[in-house]
Amino acid sequence: MKKRSLLVFGISLTAFLLFLFPSYSYADDLYLPGASQLEGTGCLTAYSGFTHNQIFTPTYNILTKVGVKMRNMNGGEVTLTVKNAITTQIVFSKTQRMGQGEGWIYFDLVDDALGYVVTPEQYHSIWVSTSYYPTDAPCWIYTSTDLYADGMRRQGITQKDGDFTFATYGFDIDMGRENPEEEEEEEGETVMVVEEEGGEDTGNDTESDTDTGSDAEETNDDFTESPDESQDVEDVVVEESDDVEPPMLDSVIKNKEVLEVDDAEDTVEALGEDEIKITGTATEGDEVAVIIGDKAYTATADENGNWYVLFSASDFEDGEYTVEAQAKNDDGEGSEKVSMFILSKSTTAQLSDTVVEEETENTSLWYRLYTGDLRYVTLILLLLLVCGLFWLLIIIRRKKEEKEEVKVGKKQVKEEKEIK
């Protein structure tokens, strides 16, 4: 009986530990914690007539999730938009249902892409908007203290005291060589401009209208990359040699969305003038030719072996193309051509077969506890209580068995004495 109880307890404890410390998940790499400001007691109405926004500096060059903390949530829709605060270009805008009451609402960007490309050295802005509610309107929680050092709270382009509560998640990928066609920017500082959206403030907010300073300044090092010019395949492809290492694919980025491409059978769908960036690695100094149909785009691997090409889908007619790559060394010898993925060009919006990221959520219990999921906190307490009760029952049963053994022993001794 004792062995059976210990076996059951051991199995239960093992299952509990496996749940508490789950195996490594690929999603953990997609949701590394980035910039954040987690405190706040004030709250500003978030309906779209206001232009409240939080300036932040991304930690990673790929943004995969953004969270904001709100109050008076009523289950309606809320829209979160992230912009490049230098160029005012929208990185993404996503609408979803909000929860109830007060708490964090997270916008997961890992869907048919692996995230959105941002520039860590530049200011970006987070905008939150809801429908208009005359009473108990949803609001964005903020603090009047400047706790977040790499950004600030704003109304339109006017800087305000403090910061909104927010959290970003992402990861880094190597974007490859510098753009050889970009011109050096003149030295000096450029005033940061944030596009103002919506109407004027109605004065119903609880914040002060005092401007605490001039617009933040930031060096504008954002360059608009021009697609590479294509060449004829006959002018680029060379004879293959076993002495040259073939190039490797790192990532495929479509219009700042990082796609998941694992093998040569995966399909990347493109419309109209979509821009596709292909990054990879090769031997330092080798020229890499990316071959698509009868066109080729070339790049040279830098000192770290990184390279990329950038092209527009408008260069191709509708249809499917196998994207291949070949490396060429200084002696003019080429590697074998390797297939990377399939490019499907279409003029109609039929993107149903886009590669989908399957593992989109960090399921670690520690992550759940960190984000304050009361369901998991309660589950852990219940598991600990069950384990404690199980041990208590084993101890009580063992004590009872020991008493029975002592009682039987005394009875045997008494009977032996009576016999004598």
Secondary structure, 3 states (H helix, E strand, C coil): CHHHHHHHHHHHHHHHHHHHCCCCCCHHHHCEEEEEECCCCEEEECECCCCEEEEECCCCCEEEEEEEEEEEEECCEEEEEEEECCCCCEEEEEEEECCEEEEEEEEECCCCCCCEECCCCCCEEEEEEECCCCCCCCEEEEECCCCCCCCCEEECCEEECCEECEEEEEECCCCCCCCCCCCCCCCCCEECCCCCCCCCCCCCCCCCCCCCCCCCEECCCCCCCCCCCCEEHHHHCCCECCCCCCCEEEEEEECCEEECCCCCCCEEEEECCCEEEEEEECCCCCEEEEEECCEEEEEECCCCCEEEEEEEHHHCCCEEEEEEEEEECCCCCECCCEEEEEEEEECCCCCCCCCCCCCCCCCCHHHHHHCCCHHHHHHHHHHHHHHHHHHHHHHHHHHHHHHHHHHHHHHHHHHHHHHC
